[in-house]
Amino acid sequence: MRLLLAEDDAMLGSGMEKALSRAGFIVDWVKQGSHARTAVTDQTYDVILLDLGLPGTSGLELLKAWRQQQLTTPVLIVTARDAVQDRVAGLNLGADDYLSKPFDLDELMARIHALARRHSGRSQPLLQLGRLKVDPLQHRAHLGERDLALSPREFKLLQALMDKPGAVLSIDQLENRLYGWEDEVASNAVEVHLHHLRRKLVEPWIRNVRGVGYKVVNPD
């Protein structure tokens, strides 16, 4: 899952970026409102974590502009402004949730997962297609009774495909789910991870649509 973190506090932002990255998220961290605006234009995110007190363009200004532009990405406001009028203003402008600082990181991650589920139309955290199950919260995958020993990037690939069963995802879309801005990406990196993942699944759960991308299907 790819997140945009818009937070100008260096200590808090660094702590959030490290904790979320350790939990398996791809995190793009920006410290100014203008940079957040550019990031959303250049990249697709699963959830945006938005501080209201950003320098330059405020969080509320960004939120208003995004919703006017029909951006549907879930936005979780994370801010020290905990007055009722601030929460009401943010929610009325289109925020999906609100978390006041200081907060517990486990609660933050639970809210992120909940927003992503609602946005994709799911009520359950478990992703399942036939015998194949992926648990994003526990970071585990099973095929029937067999526990799949996947690398972090293999797991992210499988989760990305399982988020939209049957939908074809391009190499660029899959790459965006695996790598952040600072990562060096080899030209065939996604294909290499897909090859290893398909070998571990044994059966043809992942199929290539020539010239388009890959999709997950139930081979049973």
Beta strands, then each sheet from edge to edge (+ up, - down):
strand 1: 2-6
strand 2: 26-30
strand 3: 47-50
strand 4: 75-79
strand 5: 97-100
strand 6: 127-129
strand 7: 132-135
strand 8: 140-143
strand 9: 146-147
strand 10: 206-209
strand 11: 213-216
sheet 1: 2+ 1+ 3+ 4+ 5+
sheet 2: 6+ 7- 8+ 9-
sheet 3: 10+ 11-
end
